[in-house]
Amino acid sequence: MTDAKPLALKETERFSRRVEDYVRYRPSYPARLPHWLHRDAGVAPDALIADIGAGTGISTEMFLSAGHEVTAVEPNAAMREAADAWLEARPGYRSVAGQAEATGLADASVDVVTAAQAFHWFDQQAVRREWRRILKPGGVAAVFWNSRRLSGTPFLDGYEALLQRFGTDYAAVAERYASDEAMQAWFGQGLIARTRFEYVQSMVFDALAGRLRSSPYAPPPDHHDHAPMMAALRELFDACAERDRVAMVYDTRIFVGTP
């Protein structure tokens, strides 16, 4: 498995201008994911979790709702502040301004490390050392993604073509999530459990537009391609919508083991 480069400042700031859309329109994760962790991966229902690369708190909220205490570790100030505004009143929540490779958490302080949608940004050998340091004996890491399906319906086909056409650096940063084989290799003999769920995000046009704007490769409003991109999105939506909605389909893949 090829090591990722350390998370440079410019990468941690990729989403700073997109926080509002990210909060409102990014998908959550299947509700059964925490239950699978408890039942099939041996994670205790009261396990202390460090959610690494927590962003605006989407995965953090899921684990809080499942009854866990969660420390959200996020280097991007704008995203961390959005998570705090959403979650700071929730029992069991706290956040720290740390990176995946240098969390700032104490030795042997958490039972589970989670990384949702962010693992491909990390230095994958440095995080192994850091996660081993902060995990208690017997602790595990859970790495998961919503992998957007790139084809299979007229809408999915058309959306992928739109991104290929208008994305500013789409080929470089999009859907770079590790393959099943790569994650098997990263965990090695430490892999305990893995699975995948289908997850569907049903959206009206405003939600679809916000979902697109939240992507780091989508031209921002001051870019010359922004208006043509949004016009093409409207045309795609009108051609594919059923009952005024389109379905963005994801495969949620999760891997659990000792790092």
WODASUL-V357527 format. One line per field, one symbol per residue. ss: DSSP state (H for helix, E for strand, L for the rest). psi: psi as a letter, one per 40 degrees, with the letter a starting at -180 (. if undefined). A space follows every 50 residues. Layout:
ss=???
psi=???
This chain:
ss=LLLLLLLLHHHHLLLHHHHHHHHHHLLLLLLHHHHHHHHHLLLLLLLEEE EELLLLLHHHHHHHHLLLEEEEELLLHHHHHHHHHHHLLLLLEEEELLEL LELLLLLLLEEEEEEELLHHHLLLLHHHHHHHHHEEEEEEEEEEEEEELL LLLHHHHHHHHHHHHHLLLHHHHLLLLLLHHHHHHHHHHHEEEEEEEEEE EEELHHHHHHHHHLLLLLLLLLLLLHHHHHHHHHHHHHHHLELLEEEEEE EEEEEEELL
psi=hhhiiigiddddededeeddddddeiiaihdedddddddeeehideihhh hhfebeeddddddddeeihhhhhhdhddddddddddedehhehiiigiid egdeiiifeidhhihheedeeihedddddddddeiiheiiihhiihhhhe ididdddddddddddehdfdddeifeiiiddddddddbeehdiiiiihhh hhhidddddddddeheehhideieeddddddddddddddeihffiihhhi hhhhhhah.
